[in-house]
Amino acid sequence: MTPIRWKAAARLVGTAILALVISSSLAHAQGLIGKWSAEQTCGAQSAQIVFRGTTMELWEASRRLFTGNVRFRSSGNETAVTIVSVGRGTQQLPGNPEVGDVSSFRRDGNLMFPVAFTRNGQRRAAPAGTPPFYLCP
Protein backbone atom coordinates (compact mmCIF):
# COMPACT_ATOMS: atom_id res chain seq x y z
CA MET A 1 0.00 0.00 0.00
CA THR A 2 1.42 3.36 -0.97
CA PRO A 3 2.03 5.97 1.77
CA ILE A 4 -0.73 8.17 0.33
CA ARG A 5 -3.25 5.33 0.28
CA TRP A 6 -2.24 4.32 3.83
CA LYS A 7 -2.82 7.88 5.08
CA ALA A 8 -6.27 7.83 3.52
CA ALA A 9 -6.93 4.37 4.98
CA ALA A 10 -5.78 5.49 8.43
CA ARG A 11 -8.19 8.46 8.31
CA LEU A 12 -10.96 6.14 7.18
CA VAL A 13 -10.22 3.72 9.96
CA GLY A 14 -10.48 6.53 12.50
CA THR A 15 -13.71 7.67 10.92
CA ALA A 16 -15.08 4.17 10.83
CA ILE A 17 -14.38 3.52 14.45
CA LEU A 18 -16.16 6.62 15.62
CA ALA A 19 -19.30 5.92 13.65
CA LEU A 20 -19.96 2.45 14.99
CA VAL A 21 -20.27 3.19 18.70
CA ILE A 22 -23.87 4.33 19.38
CA SER A 23 -26.57 1.98 18.13
CA SER A 24 -30.08 1.08 19.10
CA SER A 25 -30.47 -1.42 16.27
CA LEU A 26 -28.64 -4.69 16.88
CA ALA A 27 -29.42 -5.82 13.34
CA HIS A 28 -27.37 -3.00 11.79
CA ALA A 29 -24.63 -3.39 14.38
CA GLN A 30 -24.41 -7.10 13.58
CA GLY A 31 -24.00 -6.09 9.93
CA LEU A 32 -20.64 -4.49 10.75
CA ILE A 33 -19.34 -7.31 12.95
CA GLY A 34 -16.28 -8.90 11.38
CA LYS A 35 -12.90 -8.01 9.93
CA TRP A 36 -12.79 -5.24 7.30
CA SER A 37 -9.70 -4.55 5.20
CA ALA A 38 -8.54 -1.56 3.18
CA GLU A 39 -7.45 -4.08 0.52
CA GLN A 40 -9.46 -6.82 -1.18
CA THR A 41 -6.80 -9.41 -0.38
CA CYS A 42 -7.36 -8.96 3.38
CA GLY A 43 -3.63 -9.59 3.86
CA ALA A 44 -2.10 -9.14 7.30
CA GLN A 45 -0.12 -6.13 6.03
CA SER A 46 -3.25 -4.16 5.08
CA ALA A 47 -5.04 -1.65 7.31
CA GLN A 48 -7.95 -3.39 9.03
CA ILE A 49 -10.92 -2.61 11.28
CA VAL A 50 -12.25 -5.45 13.41
CA PHE A 51 -15.66 -5.26 15.13
CA ARG A 52 -16.44 -7.93 17.73
CA GLY A 53 -19.73 -7.31 19.54
CA THR A 54 -19.01 -4.16 21.52
CA THR A 55 -15.27 -3.86 20.78
CA MET A 56 -13.31 -2.42 17.90
CA GLU A 57 -9.68 -2.87 16.90
CA LEU A 58 -7.52 -1.11 14.32
CA TRP A 59 -4.65 -3.07 12.78
CA GLU A 60 -1.82 -2.28 10.38
CA ALA A 61 0.99 -4.56 9.29
CA SER A 62 -0.04 -7.25 11.82
CA ARG A 63 0.21 -4.68 14.62
CA ARG A 64 -2.76 -3.61 16.73
CA LEU A 65 -2.88 0.20 16.81
CA PHE A 66 -6.11 0.65 18.77
CA THR A 67 -8.64 -1.26 20.83
CA GLY A 68 -11.73 0.13 22.51
CA ASN A 69 -15.35 -0.39 23.46
CA VAL A 70 -18.01 0.95 21.13
CA ARG A 71 -21.77 1.40 20.82
CA PHE A 72 -23.73 1.12 17.59
CA ARG A 73 -26.66 3.30 16.47
CA SER A 74 -28.56 2.96 13.21
CA SER A 75 -30.23 5.76 11.31
CA GLY A 76 -31.57 5.03 7.85
CA ASN A 77 -28.92 3.14 5.90
CA GLU A 78 -26.05 4.35 8.13
CA THR A 79 -24.61 2.84 11.28
CA ALA A 80 -22.85 5.16 13.70
CA VAL A 81 -20.10 3.81 15.93
CA THR A 82 -19.26 5.75 19.08
CA ILE A 83 -16.07 5.20 21.08
CA VAL A 84 -17.11 4.53 24.68
CA SER A 85 -13.69 3.74 26.12
CA VAL A 86 -10.12 3.19 24.97
CA GLY A 87 -8.50 -0.14 25.82
CA ARG A 88 -5.55 -0.44 28.15
CA GLY A 89 -2.26 -0.54 26.32
CA THR A 90 -3.55 1.53 23.40
CA GLN A 91 -0.93 4.14 22.54
CA GLN A 92 -1.88 7.74 21.81
CA LEU A 93 -1.10 7.75 18.09
CA PRO A 94 -2.08 10.48 15.61
CA GLY A 95 -5.37 9.58 14.00
CA ASN A 96 -6.44 7.13 16.70
CA PRO A 97 -10.02 7.50 17.92
CA GLU A 98 -10.82 9.24 21.17
CA VAL A 99 -13.68 8.71 23.63
CA GLY A 100 -16.80 10.33 22.20
CA ASP A 101 -15.70 10.15 18.56
CA VAL A 102 -18.40 8.92 16.18
CA SER A 103 -17.80 7.30 12.78
CA SER A 104 -20.66 6.62 10.39
CA PHE A 105 -20.60 3.79 7.87
CA ARG A 106 -22.83 2.42 5.13
CA ARG A 107 -22.64 -1.25 4.22
CA ASP A 108 -23.36 -2.46 0.70
CA GLY A 109 -22.90 -6.21 0.46
CA ASN A 110 -19.28 -7.03 1.31
CA LEU A 111 -18.24 -3.35 1.20
CA MET A 112 -18.27 -0.84 4.06
CA PHE A 113 -18.16 2.83 3.08
CA PRO A 114 -17.07 5.55 5.52
CA VAL A 115 -19.75 8.27 5.48
CA ALA A 116 -18.69 10.81 8.11
CA PHE A 117 -16.62 11.40 11.23
CA THR A 118 -17.69 13.49 14.24
CA ARG A 119 -15.33 14.84 16.90
CA ASN A 120 -16.22 17.52 19.45
CA GLY A 121 -19.63 17.94 17.83
CA GLN A 122 -18.18 18.75 14.40
CA ARG A 123 -19.30 16.32 11.70
CA ARG A 124 -17.11 16.02 8.62
CA ALA A 125 -18.16 14.02 5.59
CA ALA A 126 -15.73 11.44 4.24
CA PRO A 127 -13.84 12.92 1.27
CA ALA A 128 -15.31 12.17 -2.16
CA GLY A 129 -13.77 9.05 -3.64
CA THR A 130 -12.84 7.53 -0.26
CA PRO A 131 -12.26 3.83 -0.96
CA PRO A 132 -14.41 1.24 0.83
CA PHE A 133 -13.32 -1.44 3.28
CA TYR A 134 -13.74 -5.06 2.19
CA LEU A 135 -15.30 -7.76 4.39
CA CYS A 136 -12.74 -10.51 4.97
CA PRO A 137 -13.70 -14.20 4.96
Phi, psi and omega per residue, in radians:
M1 nan 2.293 -3.135
T2 -1.211 2.721 3.128
P3 -0.995 -0.660 -3.134
I4 -1.164 -0.782 -3.140
R5 -1.139 -0.670 3.141
W6 -1.129 -0.703 3.114
K7 -1.060 -0.746 3.117
A8 -1.141 -0.729 3.130
A9 -1.123 -0.705 3.137
A10 -1.102 -0.719 3.095
R11 -1.123 -0.699 3.141
L12 -1.157 -0.687 3.127
V13 -1.080 -0.790 3.103
G14 -1.065 -0.721 3.121
T15 -1.144 -0.754 -3.109
A16 -1.100 -0.713 -3.111
I17 -1.094 -0.796 -3.090
L18 -1.105 -0.609 -3.029
A19 -1.317 -0.371 -2.995
L20 -1.565 -0.037 -2.956
V21 -1.325 -0.828 -3.044
I22 -1.687 2.077 3.124
S23 -2.635 2.312 3.059
S24 -1.728 -0.182 -3.098
S25 -1.910 1.841 -3.136
L26 -1.096 -0.553 -3.127
A27 -1.061 -0.803 3.120
H28 -1.202 -0.692 3.125
A29 -1.054 -0.771 3.124
Q30 -1.061 -0.504 -3.140
G31 -1.166 -0.336 3.120
L32 -1.746 -0.163 -3.124
I33 -1.113 2.303 3.123
G34 2.386 -3.024 3.129
K35 -1.801 2.233 -3.136
W36 -2.057 2.353 -3.069
S37 -2.095 2.565 3.066
A38 -1.275 -0.200 3.131
E39 -2.217 2.520 -3.116
Q40 -1.041 -0.495 -3.090
T41 -1.266 -0.325 -3.126
C42 1.017 0.465 3.134
G43 -1.141 2.704 -3.099
A44 -1.068 -0.383 -3.116
Q45 -1.458 -0.181 -3.095
S46 -1.459 2.750 3.053
A47 -1.190 2.365 -3.096
Q48 -2.421 2.600 2.997
I49 -2.063 2.263 3.132
V50 -2.122 2.150 3.077
F51 -1.920 2.163 3.098
R52 -2.244 1.721 3.125
G53 1.075 -1.820 -3.120
T54 -1.931 0.290 3.108
T55 -2.103 2.739 3.109
M56 -2.395 2.470 3.078
E57 -2.275 2.566 3.010
L58 -2.032 2.289 -3.110
W59 -2.210 2.613 2.992
E60 -2.641 2.284 3.115
A61 0.884 0.859 3.103
S62 1.067 0.355 -3.135
R63 -2.136 2.216 3.111
R64 -1.350 2.136 -3.126
L65 -1.674 -0.463 -3.053
F66 -2.702 2.515 2.950
T67 -2.489 2.482 3.135
G68 -2.920 2.938 3.081
N69 -1.634 2.476 -3.088
V70 -2.341 2.833 2.982
R71 -2.174 2.561 -3.136
F72 -1.888 2.510 3.046
R73 -2.473 2.310 -3.133
S74 -1.841 2.479 3.074
S75 -2.580 1.921 -3.078
G76 1.124 -2.250 3.141
N77 -1.702 0.218 3.124
E78 -1.905 2.604 3.004
T79 -2.103 2.196 3.122
A80 -1.704 2.405 3.116
V81 -2.071 2.138 -3.122
T82 -1.935 2.334 3.103
I83 -1.373 2.069 -3.126
V84 -1.614 -0.726 3.102
S85 -2.695 2.720 3.129
V86 -1.773 2.334 -3.097
G87 -1.190 2.645 3.072
R88 -1.083 2.513 3.123
G89 1.495 -0.114 3.093
T90 -1.333 2.145 3.137
Q91 -1.362 2.622 3.055
Q92 -1.379 1.634 3.138
L93 -1.900 2.566 3.087
P94 -0.981 2.326 3.122
G95 1.577 -0.208 3.112
N96 -1.221 2.589 3.112
P97 -1.154 2.743 3.080
E98 -2.151 2.784 3.098
V99 -0.983 2.304 -3.138
G100 1.669 -0.276 3.102
D101 -1.123 2.534 3.130
V102 -2.255 2.239 3.053
S103 -2.040 2.360 3.119
S104 -1.915 2.391 -3.122
F105 -2.285 2.738 3.027
R106 -2.236 2.204 3.121
R107 -1.736 2.387 3.071
D108 -2.352 1.682 -3.086
G109 1.141 -2.144 3.140
N110 -1.650 0.322 3.114
L111 -2.050 2.478 3.071
M112 -2.142 2.101 -3.092
F113 -1.820 2.174 3.003
P114 -1.151 2.318 -3.116
V115 -1.846 -0.843 -3.083
A116 -2.808 2.869 3.120
F117 -2.334 2.342 3.122
T118 -2.159 2.210 3.064
R119 -2.390 2.332 -3.135
N120 0.923 0.665 3.090
G121 1.366 -0.009 -3.125
Q122 -1.807 1.932 -3.138
R123 -1.551 2.274 3.090
R124 -2.164 2.206 3.112
A125 -1.178 2.598 3.047
A126 -1.110 2.465 3.140
P127 -1.021 2.538 3.090
A128 -0.979 2.410 3.118
G129 1.445 0.145 3.110
T130 -1.082 2.204 -3.106
P131 -1.215 2.670 3.140
P132 -1.398 2.981 2.944
F133 -1.765 2.559 -3.082
Y134 -1.852 2.330 3.101
L135 -1.230 2.216 -3.131
C136 -1.560 2.585 3.119
P137 -1.186 nan nan
